[in-house]
Amino acid sequence: YGSAYLAYRENDLGSIEEGKLADVVILSDSISSEDIEKIKVEKTVFDGKIVL
């Protein structure tokens, strides 16, 4: 079971669908363990608002 299901929040959390809540981070590139320090955060969406 997923954490949203266990928290009784599967109606608004747990998957990316219209009407559900999600916090999203958009990165400049794919992440590998060797290059993680070089990756830049392009955009962060929290609570439906772009915060970075």
mmCIF file of the N, C-alpha and C atoms, coordinates in Angstrom:
data_MODEL
# 
_entry.id   MODEL 
# 
loop_
_atom_site.group_PDB 
_atom_site.id 
_atom_site.type_symbol 
_atom_site.label_atom_id 
_atom_site.label_alt_id 
_atom_site.label_comp_id 
_atom_site.label_asym_id 
_atom_site.label_entity_id 
_atom_site.label_seq_id 
_atom_site.pdbx_PDB_ins_code 
_atom_site.Cartn_x 
_atom_site.Cartn_y 
_atom_site.Cartn_z 
_atom_site.occupancy 
_atom_site.B_iso_or_equiv 
_atom_site.pdbx_formal_charge 
_atom_site.auth_seq_id 
_atom_site.auth_comp_id 
_atom_site.auth_asym_id 
_atom_site.auth_atom_id 
_atom_site.pdbx_PDB_model_num 
ATOM 1   N N  . TYR A 1 1  ? 0.832  -1.188 0.000   1.00 0.00 ? 1  TYR A N  1 
ATOM 2   C CA . TYR A 1 1  ? 0.000  0.000  0.000   1.00 0.00 ? 1  TYR A CA 1 
ATOM 3   C C  . TYR A 1 1  ? 0.869  1.242  0.000   1.00 0.00 ? 1  TYR A C  1 
ATOM 4   N N  . GLY A 1 2  ? 0.386  2.291  -0.630  1.00 0.00 ? 2  GLY A N  1 
ATOM 5   C CA . GLY A 1 2  ? 1.116  3.546  -0.659  1.00 0.00 ? 2  GLY A CA 1 
ATOM 6   C C  . GLY A 1 2  ? 0.841  4.379  0.582   1.00 0.00 ? 2  GLY A C  1 
ATOM 7   N N  . SER A 1 3  ? 1.681  5.363  0.796   1.00 0.00 ? 3  SER A N  1 
ATOM 8   C CA . SER A 1 3  ? 1.541  6.201  1.988   1.00 0.00 ? 3  SER A CA 1 
ATOM 9   C C  . SER A 1 3  ? 0.241  7.009  1.963   1.00 0.00 ? 3  SER A C  1 
ATOM 10  N N  . ALA A 1 4  ? -0.213 7.438  0.785   1.00 0.00 ? 4  ALA A N  1 
ATOM 11  C CA . ALA A 1 4  ? -1.477 8.175  0.707   1.00 0.00 ? 4  ALA A CA 1 
ATOM 12  C C  . ALA A 1 4  ? -2.640 7.291  1.152   1.00 0.00 ? 4  ALA A C  1 
ATOM 13  N N  . TYR A 1 5  ? -2.631 6.047  0.738   1.00 0.00 ? 5  TYR A N  1 
ATOM 14  C CA . TYR A 1 5  ? -3.676 5.097  1.137   1.00 0.00 ? 5  TYR A CA 1 
ATOM 15  C C  . TYR A 1 5  ? -3.656 4.877  2.644   1.00 0.00 ? 5  TYR A C  1 
ATOM 16  N N  . LEU A 1 6  ? -2.467 4.670  3.191   1.00 0.00 ? 6  LEU A N  1 
ATOM 17  C CA . LEU A 1 6  ? -2.341 4.414  4.624   1.00 0.00 ? 6  LEU A CA 1 
ATOM 18  C C  . LEU A 1 6  ? -2.733 5.628  5.461   1.00 0.00 ? 6  LEU A C  1 
ATOM 19  N N  . ALA A 1 7  ? -2.613 6.825  4.879   1.00 0.00 ? 7  ALA A N  1 
ATOM 20  C CA . ALA A 1 7  ? -2.992 8.051  5.584   1.00 0.00 ? 7  ALA A CA 1 
ATOM 21  C C  . ALA A 1 7  ? -4.441 8.453  5.279   1.00 0.00 ? 7  ALA A C  1 
ATOM 22  N N  . TYR A 1 8  ? -5.179 7.578  4.569   1.00 0.00 ? 8  TYR A N  1 
ATOM 23  C CA . TYR A 1 8  ? -6.561 7.862  4.161   1.00 0.00 ? 8  TYR A CA 1 
ATOM 24  C C  . TYR A 1 8  ? -6.639 9.136  3.315   1.00 0.00 ? 8  TYR A C  1 
ATOM 25  N N  . ARG A 1 9  ? -5.625 9.382  2.469   1.00 0.00 ? 9  ARG A N  1 
ATOM 26  C CA . ARG A 1 9  ? -5.570 10.582 1.626   1.00 0.00 ? 9  ARG A CA 1 
ATOM 27  C C  . ARG A 1 9  ? -5.505 10.222 0.150   1.00 0.00 ? 9  ARG A C  1 
ATOM 28  N N  . GLU A 1 10 ? -5.868 8.993  -0.227  1.00 0.00 ? 10 GLU A N  1 
ATOM 29  C CA . GLU A 1 10 ? -5.741 8.567  -1.620  1.00 0.00 ? 10 GLU A CA 1 
ATOM 30  C C  . GLU A 1 10 ? -6.639 9.350  -2.575  1.00 0.00 ? 10 GLU A C  1 
ATOM 31  N N  . ASN A 1 11 ? -7.633 10.068 -2.063  1.00 0.00 ? 11 ASN A N  1 
ATOM 32  C CA . ASN A 1 11 ? -8.493 10.874 -2.938  1.00 0.00 ? 11 ASN A CA 1 
ATOM 33  C C  . ASN A 1 11 ? -7.835 12.178 -3.375  1.00 0.00 ? 11 ASN A C  1 
ATOM 34  N N  . ASP A 1 12 ? -6.837 12.647 -2.604  1.00 0.00 ? 12 ASP A N  1 
ATOM 35  C CA . ASP A 1 12 ? -6.195 13.906 -2.991  1.00 0.00 ? 12 ASP A CA 1 
ATOM 36  C C  . ASP A 1 12 ? -4.674 13.828 -3.059  1.00 0.00 ? 12 ASP A C  1 
ATOM 37  N N  . LEU A 1 13 ? -4.085 12.692 -2.740  1.00 0.00 ? 13 LEU A N  1 
ATOM 38  C CA . LEU A 1 13 ? -2.629 12.508 -2.801  1.00 0.00 ? 13 LEU A CA 1 
ATOM 39  C C  . LEU A 1 13 ? -2.303 11.149 -3.409  1.00 0.00 ? 13 LEU A C  1 
ATOM 40  N N  . GLY A 1 14 ? -1.036 10.940 -3.721  1.00 0.00 ? 14 GLY A N  1 
ATOM 41  C CA . GLY A 1 14 ? -0.580 9.605  -4.082  1.00 0.00 ? 14 GLY A CA 1 
ATOM 42  C C  . GLY A 1 14 ? -0.355 9.338  -5.554  1.00 0.00 ? 14 GLY A C  1 
ATOM 43  N N  . SER A 1 15 ? -0.856 10.211 -6.423  1.00 0.00 ? 15 SER A N  1 
ATOM 44  C CA . SER A 1 15 ? -0.623 10.062 -7.858  1.00 0.00 ? 15 SER A CA 1 
ATOM 45  C C  . SER A 1 15 ? -0.765 11.432 -8.511  1.00 0.00 ? 15 SER A C  1 
ATOM 46  N N  . ILE A 1 16 ? -0.231 11.555 -9.709  1.00 0.00 ? 16 ILE A N  1 
ATOM 47  C CA . ILE A 1 16 ? -0.336 12.828 -10.425 1.00 0.00 ? 16 ILE A CA 1 
ATOM 48  C C  . ILE A 1 16 ? -1.552 12.757 -11.336 1.00 0.00 ? 16 ILE A C  1 
ATOM 49  N N  . GLU A 1 17 ? -2.608 13.425 -10.909 1.00 0.00 ? 17 GLU A N  1 
ATOM 50  C CA . GLU A 1 17 ? -3.867 13.472 -11.646 1.00 0.00 ? 17 GLU A CA 1 
ATOM 51  C C  . GLU A 1 17 ? -4.496 14.841 -11.444 1.00 0.00 ? 17 GLU A C  1 
ATOM 52  N N  . GLU A 1 18 ? -5.328 15.263 -12.386 1.00 0.00 ? 18 GLU A N  1 
ATOM 53  C CA . GLU A 1 18 ? -6.053 16.516 -12.233 1.00 0.00 ? 18 GLU A CA 1 
ATOM 54  C C  . GLU A 1 18 ? -6.876 16.474 -10.953 1.00 0.00 ? 18 GLU A C  1 
ATOM 55  N N  . GLY A 1 19 ? -6.788 17.537 -10.176 1.00 0.00 ? 19 GLY A N  1 
ATOM 56  C CA . GLY A 1 19 ? -7.552 17.625 -8.939  1.00 0.00 ? 19 GLY A CA 1 
ATOM 57  C C  . GLY A 1 19 ? -6.831 17.114 -7.715  1.00 0.00 ? 19 GLY A C  1 
ATOM 58  N N  . LYS A 1 20 ? -5.677 16.461 -7.898  1.00 0.00 ? 20 LYS A N  1 
ATOM 59  C CA . LYS A 1 20 ? -4.908 15.979 -6.754  1.00 0.00 ? 20 LYS A CA 1 
ATOM 60  C C  . LYS A 1 20 ? -3.796 16.958 -6.422  1.00 0.00 ? 20 LYS A C  1 
ATOM 61  N N  . LEU A 1 21 ? -3.329 16.890 -5.195  1.00 0.00 ? 21 LEU A N  1 
ATOM 62  C CA . LEU A 1 21 ? -2.265 17.764 -4.724  1.00 0.00 ? 21 LEU A CA 1 
ATOM 63  C C  . LEU A 1 21 ? -0.907 17.159 -5.039  1.00 0.00 ? 21 LEU A C  1 
ATOM 64  N N  . ALA A 1 22 ? 0.052  18.013 -5.395  1.00 0.00 ? 22 ALA A N  1 
ATOM 65  C CA . ALA A 1 22 ? 1.406  17.525 -5.665  1.00 0.00 ? 22 ALA A CA 1 
ATOM 66  C C  . ALA A 1 22 ? 2.393  18.669 -5.488  1.00 0.00 ? 22 ALA A C  1 
ATOM 67  N N  . ASP A 1 23 ? 3.524  18.368 -4.908  1.00 0.00 ? 23 ASP A N  1 
ATOM 68  C CA . ASP A 1 23 ? 4.648  19.293 -4.867  1.00 0.00 ? 23 ASP A CA 1 
ATOM 69  C C  . ASP A 1 23 ? 5.646  18.767 -5.879  1.00 0.00 ? 23 ASP A C  1 
ATOM 70  N N  . VAL A 1 24 ? 6.146  19.649 -6.747  1.00 0.00 ? 24 VAL A N  1 
ATOM 71  C CA . VAL A 1 24 ? 6.973  19.226 -7.870  1.00 0.00 ? 24 VAL A CA 1 
ATOM 72  C C  . VAL A 1 24 ? 8.246  20.060 -7.916  1.00 0.00 ? 24 VAL A C  1 
ATOM 73  N N  . VAL A 1 25 ? 9.364  19.408 -8.212  1.00 0.00 ? 25 VAL A N  1 
ATOM 74  C CA . VAL A 1 25 ? 10.629 20.097 -8.444  1.00 0.00 ? 25 VAL A CA 1 
ATOM 75  C C  . VAL A 1 25 ? 11.074 19.760 -9.856  1.00 0.00 ? 25 VAL A C  1 
ATOM 76  N N  . ILE A 1 26 ? 11.367 20.792 -10.656 1.00 0.00 ? 26 ILE A N  1 
ATOM 77  C CA . ILE A 1 26 ? 11.843 20.607 -12.026 1.00 0.00 ? 26 ILE A CA 1 
ATOM 78  C C  . ILE A 1 26 ? 13.337 20.884 -12.036 1.00 0.00 ? 26 ILE A C  1 
ATOM 79  N N  . LEU A 1 27 ? 14.107 19.895 -12.468 1.00 0.00 ? 27 LEU A N  1 
ATOM 80  C CA . LEU A 1 27 ? 15.563 19.993 -12.462 1.00 0.00 ? 27 LEU A CA 1 
ATOM 81  C C  . LEU A 1 27 ? 16.095 20.292 -13.853 1.00 0.00 ? 27 LEU A C  1 
ATOM 82  N N  . SER A 1 28 ? 17.320 20.786 -13.915 1.00 0.00 ? 28 SER A N  1 
ATOM 83  C CA . SER A 1 28 ? 17.928 21.172 -15.185 1.00 0.00 ? 28 SER A CA 1 
ATOM 84  C C  . SER A 1 28 ? 18.372 19.985 -16.022 1.00 0.00 ? 28 SER A C  1 
ATOM 85  N N  . ASP A 1 29 ? 18.495 18.807 -15.427 1.00 0.00 ? 29 ASP A N  1 
ATOM 86  C CA . ASP A 1 29 ? 19.001 17.637 -16.142 1.00 0.00 ? 29 ASP A CA 1 
ATOM 87  C C  . ASP A 1 29 ? 18.633 16.389 -15.358 1.00 0.00 ? 29 ASP A C  1 
ATOM 88  N N  . SER A 1 30 ? 18.891 15.232 -15.938 1.00 0.00 ? 30 SER A N  1 
ATOM 89  C CA . SER A 1 30 ? 18.716 13.975 -15.218 1.00 0.00 ? 30 SER A CA 1 
ATOM 90  C C  . SER A 1 30 ? 19.765 13.885 -14.114 1.00 0.00 ? 30 SER A C  1 
ATOM 91  N N  . ILE A 1 31 ? 19.438 13.191 -13.054 1.00 0.00 ? 31 ILE A N  1 
ATOM 92  C CA . ILE A 1 31 ? 20.357 13.090 -11.918 1.00 0.00 ? 31 ILE A CA 1 
ATOM 93  C C  . ILE A 1 31 ? 21.113 11.770 -11.966 1.00 0.00 ? 31 ILE A C  1 
ATOM 94  N N  . SER A 1 32 ? 22.415 11.869 -11.837 1.00 0.00 ? 32 SER A N  1 
ATOM 95  C CA . SER A 1 32 ? 23.245 10.692 -11.585 1.00 0.00 ? 32 SER A CA 1 
ATOM 96  C C  . SER A 1 32 ? 24.035 10.994 -10.321 1.00 0.00 ? 32 SER A C  1 
ATOM 97  N N  . SER A 1 33 ? 24.450 9.974  -9.616  1.00 0.00 ? 33 SER A N  1 
ATOM 98  C CA . SER A 1 33 ? 25.155 10.196 -8.354  1.00 0.00 ? 33 SER A CA 1 
ATOM 99  C C  . SER A 1 33 ? 26.450 10.975 -8.544  1.00 0.00 ? 33 SER A C  1 
ATOM 100 N N  . GLU A 1 34 ? 27.064 10.855 -9.723  1.00 0.00 ? 34 GLU A N  1 
ATOM 101 C CA . GLU A 1 34 ? 28.318 11.575 -9.973  1.00 0.00 ? 34 GLU A CA 1 
ATOM 102 C C  . GLU A 1 34 ? 28.088 13.064 -10.212 1.00 0.00 ? 34 GLU A C  1 
ATOM 103 N N  . ASP A 1 35 ? 26.947 13.423 -10.788 1.00 0.00 ? 35 ASP A N  1 
ATOM 104 C CA . ASP A 1 35 ? 26.695 14.801 -11.200 1.00 0.00 ? 35 ASP A CA 1 
ATOM 105 C C  . ASP A 1 35 ? 25.693 15.546 -10.317 1.00 0.00 ? 35 ASP A C  1 
ATOM 106 N N  . ILE A 1 36 ? 25.269 14.970 -9.228  1.00 0.00 ? 36 ILE A N  1 
ATOM 107 C CA . ILE A 1 36 ? 24.175 15.558 -8.445  1.00 0.00 ? 36 ILE A CA 1 
ATOM 108 C C  . ILE A 1 36 ? 24.493 16.968 -7.952  1.00 0.00 ? 36 ILE A C  1 
ATOM 109 N N  . GLU A 1 37 ? 25.747 17.258 -7.676  1.00 0.00 ? 37 GLU A N  1 
ATOM 110 C CA . GLU A 1 37 ? 26.106 18.594 -7.190  1.00 0.00 ? 37 GLU A CA 1 
ATOM 111 C C  . GLU A 1 37 ? 26.016 19.654 -8.285  1.00 0.00 ? 37 GLU A C  1 
ATOM 112 N N  . LYS A 1 38 ? 26.002 19.244 -9.552  1.00 0.00 ? 38 LYS A N  1 
ATOM 113 C CA . LYS A 1 38 ? 25.947 20.186 -10.674 1.00 0.00 ? 38 LYS A CA 1 
ATOM 114 C C  . LYS A 1 38 ? 24.518 20.512 -11.108 1.00 0.00 ? 38 LYS A C  1 
ATOM 115 N N  . ILE A 1 39 ? 23.549 19.735 -10.661 1.00 0.00 ? 39 ILE A N  1 
ATOM 116 C CA . ILE A 1 39 ? 22.161 19.905 -11.088 1.00 0.00 ? 39 ILE A CA 1 
ATOM 117 C C  . ILE A 1 39 ? 21.567 21.160 -10.452 1.00 0.00 ? 39 ILE A C  1 
ATOM 118 N N  . LYS A 1 40 ? 20.868 21.937 -11.245 1.00 0.00 ? 40 LYS A N  1 
ATOM 119 C CA . LYS A 1 40 ? 20.211 23.158 -10.782 1.00 0.00 ? 40 LYS A CA 1 
ATOM 120 C C  . LYS A 1 40 ? 18.701 22.927 -10.710 1.00 0.00 ? 40 LYS A C  1 
ATOM 121 N N  . VAL A 1 41 ? 18.079 23.501 -9.700  1.00 0.00 ? 41 VAL A N  1 
ATOM 122 C CA . VAL A 1 41 ? 16.623 23.483 -9.610  1.00 0.00 ? 41 VAL A CA 1 
ATOM 123 C C  . VAL A 1 41 ? 16.103 24.587 -10.514 1.00 0.00 ? 41 VAL A C  1 
ATOM 124 N N  . GLU A 1 42 ? 15.308 24.215 -11.507 1.00 0.00 ? 42 GLU A N  1 
ATOM 125 C CA . GLU A 1 42 ? 14.751 25.183 -12.451 1.00 0.00 ? 42 GLU A CA 1 
ATOM 126 C C  . GLU A 1 42 ? 13.470 25.818 -11.908 1.00 0.00 ? 42 GLU A C  1 
ATOM 127 N N  . LYS A 1 43 ? 12.639 25.010 -11.258 1.00 0.00 ? 43 LYS A N  1 
ATOM 128 C CA . LYS A 1 43 ? 11.353 25.502 -10.779 1.00 0.00 ? 43 LYS A CA 1 
ATOM 129 C C  . LYS A 1 43 ? 10.859 24.581 -9.673  1.00 0.00 ? 43 LYS A C  1 
ATOM 130 N N  . THR A 1 44 ? 10.213 25.162 -8.664  1.00 0.00 ? 44 THR A N  1 
ATOM 131 C CA . THR A 1 44 ? 9.586  24.383 -7.602  1.00 0.00 ? 44 THR A CA 1 
ATOM 132 C C  . THR A 1 44 ? 8.142  24.837 -7.475  1.00 0.00 ? 44 THR A C  1 
ATOM 133 N N  . VAL A 1 45 ? 7.220  23.884 -7.487  1.00 0.00 ? 45 VAL A N  1 
ATOM 134 C CA . VAL A 1 45 ? 5.803  24.174 -7.300  1.00 0.00 ? 45 VAL A CA 1 
ATOM 135 C C  . VAL A 1 45 ? 5.396  23.557 -5.972  1.00 0.00 ? 45 VAL A C  1 
ATOM 136 N N  . PHE A 1 46 ? 4.887  24.396 -5.073  1.00 0.00 ? 46 PHE A N  1 
ATOM 137 C CA . PHE A 1 46 ? 4.468  23.942 -3.747  1.00 0.00 ? 46 PHE A CA 1 
ATOM 138 C C  . PHE A 1 46 ? 3.095  24.522 -3.457  1.00 0.00 ? 46 PHE A C  1 
ATOM 139 N N  . ASP A 1 47 ? 2.179  23.671 -3.086  1.00 0.00 ? 47 ASP A N  1 
ATOM 140 C CA . ASP A 1 47 ? 0.818  24.092 -2.750  1.00 0.00 ? 47 ASP A CA 1 
ATOM 141 C C  . ASP A 1 47 ? 0.171  24.861 -3.904  1.00 0.00 ? 47 ASP A C  1 
ATOM 142 N N  . GLY A 1 48 ? 0.483  24.425 -5.137  1.00 0.00 ? 48 GLY A N  1 
ATOM 143 C CA . GLY A 1 48 ? -0.122 25.013 -6.321  1.00 0.00 ? 48 GLY A CA 1 
ATOM 144 C C  . GLY A 1 48 ? 0.497  26.316 -6.789  1.00 0.00 ? 48 GLY A C  1 
ATOM 145 N N  . LYS A 1 49 ? 1.570  26.743 -6.124  1.00 0.00 ? 49 LYS A N  1 
ATOM 146 C CA . LYS A 1 49 ? 2.208  28.005 -6.485  1.00 0.00 ? 49 LYS A CA 1 
ATOM 147 C C  . LYS A 1 49 ? 3.674  27.779 -6.826  1.00 0.00 ? 49 LYS A C  1 
ATOM 148 N N  . ILE A 1 50 ? 4.178  28.509 -7.828  1.00 0.00 ? 50 ILE A N  1 
ATOM 149 C CA . ILE A 1 50 ? 5.603  28.452 -8.146  1.00 0.00 ? 50 ILE A CA 1 
ATOM 150 C C  . ILE A 1 50 ? 6.334  29.245 -7.075  1.00 0.00 ? 50 ILE A C  1 
ATOM 151 N N  . VAL A 1 51 ? 7.236  28.580 -6.351  1.00 0.00 ? 51 VAL A N  1 
ATOM 152 C CA . VAL A 1 51 ? 7.945  29.237 -5.248  1.00 0.00 ? 51 VAL A CA 1 
ATOM 153 C C  . VAL A 1 51 ? 9.418  29.459 -5.552  1.00 0.00 ? 51 VAL A C  1 
ATOM 154 N N  . LEU A 1 52 ? 9.912  28.898 -6.633  1.00 0.00 ? 52 LEU A N  1 
ATOM 155 C CA . LEU A 1 52 ? 11.300 29.121 -7.033  1.00 0.00 ? 52 LEU A CA 1 
ATOM 156 C C  . LEU A 1 52 ? 11.415 28.985 -8.526  1.00 0.00 ? 52 LEU A C  1 
# 
